[in-house]
């Protein structure tokens, strides 16, 4: 028992300095690109920008994307691109274990896979939305033409006035919301990276250190649990069980990925590193694991049915990708 605890502690301790360095680098990068990402996400290249910036392992970007979408400043495809590309804590953990055999290949394949899937899904969703909106506009125009034929002058003028007032009202509300969401960039541990009053030491050392300790605590707990299971059950039986679980493995791992917490991405990555789950299962779990993005979407976007449809659609997409890759990608390539 004590040997299991000691091994779990030592394995976790080995990652500490690498994780700290990595989170300091993330903080430095995030300070430079957060504003650029905010502007670029509103451009015509939003899906591509979201896919690339989403690779940076920081859940603050998924929160930013959810906030912008809730105010309709970016498209649904752009937000989903960020969600899919985001891996939360997976990349730092994989990088801290890069010396292990095959980990660099796992990292490379994971990043490329999530980038390609984010681009494909984001653009596909936006194209579908444009087609649907165009059909609705055609139907509205046809209906308006029929109404105008019956009573053109008075009703048209009245409708135009109402539409103008409505546009002004929407614009005013949008401006108010913009003012209410000025400080939206969040770094590790939820602090605002736009806070000019924070000292450099607190910003670049204290916050990354706190985040590192939190992630190390998750890793230690998971290592202890996994160590106990291996000790009492046996590694061979675990591998055999996971191999025989078939399609349930990617479905369940993808479901775990929906948990809006760093612990879920840590668990999935640790299981992938120990070869307890397939690449497909890991990919599915990390596709839906958008940090706090999904939770923030439910908080800011008041269209609850729409939020549920987004999450269900994201899960179905991730589960299908996970199942296909679970059977198509052989485990021995890593």
C-alpha positions as CSV (number, residue, x, y, z in Angstrom):
1,X,0.0,0.0,0.0
2,X,2.7,2.5,1.0
3,X,4.7,1.5,-2.1
4,X,1.8,2.5,-4.3
5,X,1.4,5.8,-2.5
6,X,5.1,6.5,-2.8
7,X,5.2,5.6,-6.5
8,X,2.2,7.9,-7.2
9,X,3.8,10.8,-5.3
10,X,7.2,10.4,-7.0
11,X,5.6,10.1,-10.5
12,X,3.6,13.3,-9.8
13,X,6.7,15.1,-8.4
14,X,8.6,14.4,-11.6
15,X,6.1,16.5,-13.6
16,X,6.1,19.5,-11.2
17,X,8.9,21.7,-12.6
18,X,8.0,21.0,-16.3
19,X,4.3,21.9,-15.7
20,X,5.3,25.1,-13.8
21,X,7.6,26.2,-16.7
22,X,4.9,25.3,-19.2
23,X,2.1,27.3,-17.4
24,X,4.4,30.3,-17.1
25,X,5.0,30.2,-20.8
26,X,1.2,29.9,-21.4
27,X,0.6,33.0,-19.2
28,X,3.2,34.9,-21.2
29,X,1.7,33.8,-24.5
30,X,-1.9,34.5,-23.4
31,X,-1.0,38.0,-22.4
32,X,0.2,38.7,-25.9
33,X,-2.5,37.0,-28.0
34,X,-5.8,37.3,-26.0
35,X,-6.6,40.7,-27.5
36,X,-5.6,39.6,-31.0
37,X,-7.8,36.5,-30.7
38,X,-10.7,38.7,-29.5
39,X,-10.4,40.8,-32.7
40,X,-9.7,38.0,-35.1
41,X,-12.6,35.9,-33.9
42,X,-14.9,38.6,-35.3
43,X,-13.3,38.5,-38.8
44,X,-14.2,36.4,-41.8
45,X,-11.5,33.9,-40.8
46,X,-13.0,33.3,-37.4
47,X,-13.2,29.5,-37.7
48,X,-9.5,29.2,-38.8
49,X,-8.5,31.6,-36.0
50,X,-10.5,29.7,-33.4
51,X,-9.1,26.4,-34.5
52,X,-5.5,27.6,-34.2
53,X,-5.8,29.6,-31.0
54,X,-7.9,26.8,-29.4
55,X,-4.8,24.6,-29.5
56,X,-3.2,26.8,-26.9
57,X,-4.0,24.8,-23.6
58,X,-5.9,27.5,-21.8
59,X,-9.6,27.2,-21.0
60,X,-9.9,31.0,-21.0
61,X,-10.1,31.0,-24.8
62,X,-13.2,28.7,-24.8
63,X,-14.8,31.0,-22.2
64,X,-14.0,34.0,-24.5
65,X,-15.5,32.1,-27.5
66,X,-18.7,31.3,-25.5
67,X,-19.0,34.9,-24.4
68,X,-18.7,36.3,-27.9
69,X,-21.2,33.7,-29.3
70,X,-23.7,34.5,-26.6
71,X,-23.7,38.1,-27.9
72,X,-23.8,36.9,-31.5
73,X,-20.4,38.5,-32.3
74,X,-19.0,35.3,-33.7
75,X,-20.7,32.4,-35.5
76,X,-21.6,29.0,-34.0
77,X,-19.0,27.4,-36.2
78,X,-16.3,29.7,-34.8
79,X,-17.2,28.8,-31.2
80,X,-17.3,25.1,-31.9
81,X,-13.9,25.3,-33.6
82,X,-12.5,26.7,-30.4
83,X,-14.3,24.1,-28.3
84,X,-13.1,21.2,-30.4
85,X,-9.5,22.4,-30.7
86,X,-9.2,23.0,-27.0
87,X,-7.6,20.2,-25.0
88,X,-7.5,21.9,-21.6
89,X,-4.7,20.2,-19.5
90,X,-3.9,17.4,-22.0
91,X,-1.1,19.1,-23.8
92,X,0.8,20.2,-20.7
93,X,0.6,16.7,-19.3
94,X,1.7,15.1,-22.5
95,X,4.6,17.6,-22.9
96,X,5.8,16.9,-19.4
97,X,5.9,13.2,-20.2
98,X,7.6,13.7,-23.6
99,X,10.6,11.6,-22.7
100,X,8.4,8.5,-22.6
101,X,8.4,6.3,-25.7
102,X,5.8,7.3,-28.2
103,X,4.5,10.3,-26.3
104,X,5.8,12.8,-28.8
105,X,3.9,10.9,-31.6
106,X,0.7,10.9,-29.4
107,X,1.0,14.6,-28.9
108,X,1.6,15.4,-32.6
109,X,-1.3,13.2,-33.8
110,X,-3.6,14.6,-31.2
111,X,-2.9,18.2,-32.1
112,X,-3.2,17.6,-35.8
113,X,-6.4,15.6,-35.4
114,X,-8.1,18.2,-33.2
115,X,-7.0,21.0,-35.6
116,X,-8.4,19.3,-38.7
117,X,-11.6,18.3,-36.9
118,X,-12.1,21.9,-35.6
119,X,-11.6,23.4,-39.1
120,X,-13.9,20.8,-40.7
121,X,-16.7,21.0,-38.1
122,X,-16.6,24.8,-37.8
123,X,-16.8,25.5,-41.5
124,X,-19.5,22.8,-42.0
125,X,-21.7,24.2,-39.3
126,X,-21.3,27.8,-40.7
127,X,-22.1,26.6,-44.2
128,X,-25.2,24.8,-43.1
129,X,-26.4,27.8,-41.0
130,X,-25.9,30.1,-44.0
131,X,-28.0,27.8,-46.2
132,X,-30.8,27.6,-43.6
133,X,-30.8,31.4,-43.0
134,X,-30.9,32.0,-46.7
135,X,-34.0,29.8,-47.1
136,X,-35.7,31.6,-44.2
137,X,-34.9,34.9,-45.7
138,X,-36.4,33.8,-49.1
139,X,-39.6,32.7,-47.2
140,X,-39.8,36.0,-45.3
141,X,-39.3,38.0,-48.5
142,X,-42.0,36.0,-50.3
143,X,-44.4,36.5,-47.4
144,X,-43.6,40.2,-47.2
145,X,-44.2,40.6,-50.9
146,X,-47.7,39.1,-50.6
147,X,-48.6,41.4,-47.7
148,X,-47.2,44.4,-49.5
149,X,-49.4,43.5,-52.5
150,X,-52.6,43.8,-50.4
151,X,-51.6,47.0,-48.4
152,X,-48.4,48.5,-49.6
153,X,-48.2,52.1,-48.5
154,X,-49.4,52.4,-44.9
155,X,-48.3,49.0,-43.6
156,X,-44.9,49.2,-45.3
157,X,-44.2,52.6,-43.7
158,X,-45.4,51.4,-40.3
159,X,-43.3,48.3,-40.5
160,X,-40.2,50.3,-41.5
161,X,-40.6,52.6,-38.5
162,X,-41.0,49.6,-36.2
163,X,-38.0,47.9,-37.7
164,X,-35.9,51.0,-37.3
165,X,-36.9,51.4,-33.7
166,X,-36.2,47.7,-33.1
167,X,-32.7,48.0,-34.8
168,X,-31.9,51.0,-32.6
169,X,-33.0,49.1,-29.5
170,X,-31.0,46.0,-30.4
171,X,-27.9,48.2,-31.1
172,X,-28.3,49.9,-27.8
173,X,-28.6,46.6,-26.0
174,X,-25.6,45.2,-27.8
175,X,-23.6,48.3,-26.8
176,X,-24.7,47.8,-23.2
177,X,-23.7,44.1,-23.3
178,X,-20.4,45.1,-24.8
179,X,-19.7,47.5,-21.9
180,X,-20.7,44.8,-19.4
181,X,-18.3,42.3,-20.9
182,X,-15.2,44.5,-21.4
183,X,-13.0,42.5,-19.1
184,X,-13.6,39.0,-20.3
185,X,-10.1,37.4,-20.7
186,X,-9.3,35.0,-18.0
187,X,-6.1,33.2,-17.3
188,X,-5.2,30.2,-15.1
189,X,-7.3,29.9,-11.9
190,X,-9.9,32.3,-13.3
191,X,-7.9,35.6,-12.8
192,X,-8.3,38.4,-15.3
193,X,-5.3,38.8,-17.4
194,X,-6.3,42.4,-18.4
195,X,-5.8,43.6,-14.8
196,X,-3.1,46.3,-15.1
197,X,-2.9,46.6,-11.3
198,X,-1.5,43.1,-10.9
199,X,2.2,42.9,-10.4
200,X,4.4,40.9,-12.8
201,X,5.3,38.4,-10.0
202,X,1.7,37.7,-9.2
203,X,0.8,37.5,-12.9
204,X,3.6,35.4,-14.2
205,X,4.7,33.4,-11.1
206,X,1.9,33.1,-8.5
207,X,-1.0,32.3,-10.8
208,X,1.0,29.7,-12.8
209,X,2.2,28.2,-9.6
210,X,-1.3,27.9,-8.2
211,X,-2.5,26.3,-11.4
212,X,0.4,23.9,-11.4
213,X,-0.4,22.8,-7.8
214,X,-4.0,22.3,-8.6
215,X,-3.2,20.1,-11.6
216,X,-0.6,18.2,-9.7
217,X,-3.2,17.5,-7.0
218,X,-5.5,16.0,-9.7
219,X,-2.7,14.0,-11.2
220,X,-1.7,12.7,-7.7
221,X,-5.2,11.6,-6.9
222,X,-5.6,9.8,-10.3
223,X,-2.1,8.2,-9.9
224,X,-3.1,6.9,-6.5
225,X,-6.4,5.5,-7.7
226,X,-4.8,3.9,-10.8
227,X,-2.0,2.5,-8.7
228,X,-4.5,0.9,-6.3
229,X,-6.5,-0.6,-9.1
230,X,-3.4,-2.1,-10.7
231,X,-2.1,-3.3,-7.3
232,X,-5.4,-5.1,-6.3
233,X,-6.8,-6.1,-9.7
234,X,-3.7,-6.6,-11.9
235,X,-2.6,-4.8,-15.0
236,X,-3.3,-7.7,-17.3
237,X,-6.9,-7.9,-16.2
238,X,-7.4,-4.2,-16.7
239,X,-6.0,-4.2,-20.2
240,X,-8.1,-7.2,-21.0
241,X,-11.3,-5.5,-19.7
242,X,-10.6,-2.3,-21.6
243,X,-10.0,-4.3,-24.8
244,X,-13.2,-6.2,-24.4
245,X,-15.3,-3.1,-23.6
246,X,-15.6,-2.5,-27.3
247,X,-17.7,0.5,-28.4
248,X,-18.6,1.3,-24.8
249,X,-15.1,2.6,-24.1
250,X,-15.1,5.6,-26.5
251,X,-18.8,6.4,-25.6
252,X,-18.1,6.5,-21.9
253,X,-14.7,8.3,-22.1
254,X,-16.4,11.0,-24.4
255,X,-19.1,11.3,-21.7
256,X,-16.4,11.9,-19.0
257,X,-15.0,14.6,-21.2
258,X,-18.2,16.6,-20.8
259,X,-17.4,17.2,-17.1
260,X,-16.5,21.0,-17.0
261,X,-13.4,20.6,-14.8
262,X,-9.7,20.2,-15.3
263,X,-9.9,16.8,-13.6
264,X,-11.7,15.2,-16.5
265,X,-9.0,16.1,-19.1
266,X,-6.3,15.1,-16.6
267,X,-8.0,11.7,-16.1
268,X,-8.4,11.1,-19.8
269,X,-4.8,12.0,-20.6
270,X,-3.4,9.9,-17.8
271,X,-5.4,6.9,-19.0
272,X,-4.2,7.5,-22.5
273,X,-0.5,7.7,-21.4
274,X,-0.9,4.4,-19.5
275,X,-2.4,2.8,-22.6
276,X,-5.6,2.1,-20.7
277,X,-7.8,3.7,-23.4
278,X,-7.4,4.0,-27.1
279,X,-6.4,7.0,-29.1
280,X,-10.0,7.3,-30.4
281,X,-11.5,7.3,-26.9
282,X,-8.9,10.0,-25.8
283,X,-9.7,12.1,-28.8
284,X,-13.4,11.9,-28.3
285,X,-13.1,12.9,-24.6
286,X,-10.9,15.8,-25.4
287,X,-13.1,17.1,-28.3
288,X,-16.0,17.7,-25.9
289,X,-13.7,18.8,-23.0
290,X,-13.8,22.6,-23.7
291,X,-12.6,23.6,-20.3
292,X,-15.2,26.0,-18.7
293,X,-16.5,27.0,-22.2
294,X,-19.7,24.9,-22.1
295,X,-20.5,25.9,-18.5
296,X,-20.0,29.6,-19.4
297,X,-22.2,29.2,-22.5
298,X,-25.1,28.1,-20.2
299,X,-24.4,31.0,-17.9
300,X,-24.4,33.7,-20.6
301,X,-26.5,32.4,-23.4
302,X,-30.2,32.5,-22.2
303,X,-31.4,30.3,-25.1
304,X,-31.4,27.1,-23.0
305,X,-32.8,24.8,-25.8
306,X,-30.1,26.1,-28.1
307,X,-27.4,25.4,-25.5
308,X,-28.7,21.8,-25.1
309,X,-28.7,21.2,-28.8
310,X,-25.1,22.5,-29.1
311,X,-23.9,20.2,-26.4
312,X,-25.8,17.2,-27.7
313,X,-24.5,17.9,-31.2
314,X,-20.9,18.3,-30.0
315,X,-21.2,15.1,-28.0
316,X,-22.6,13.1,-30.9
317,X,-19.8,14.4,-33.2
318,X,-17.1,13.6,-30.6
319,X,-18.6,10.1,-29.9
320,X,-18.7,9.2,-33.7
321,X,-15.1,10.4,-34.2
322,X,-14.1,8.4,-31.1
323,X,-15.8,5.2,-32.3
324,X,-14.3,5.5,-35.8
325,X,-10.8,6.2,-34.5
326,X,-11.1,3.6,-31.8
327,X,-11.4,0.9,-34.4
328,X,-9.5,2.5,-37.3
329,X,-6.3,3.7,-35.4
330,X,-4.3,0.7,-34.1
331,X,-2.8,1.1,-30.6
332,X,0.6,-0.2,-31.7
333,X,1.4,2.8,-33.9
334,X,2.4,4.7,-30.7
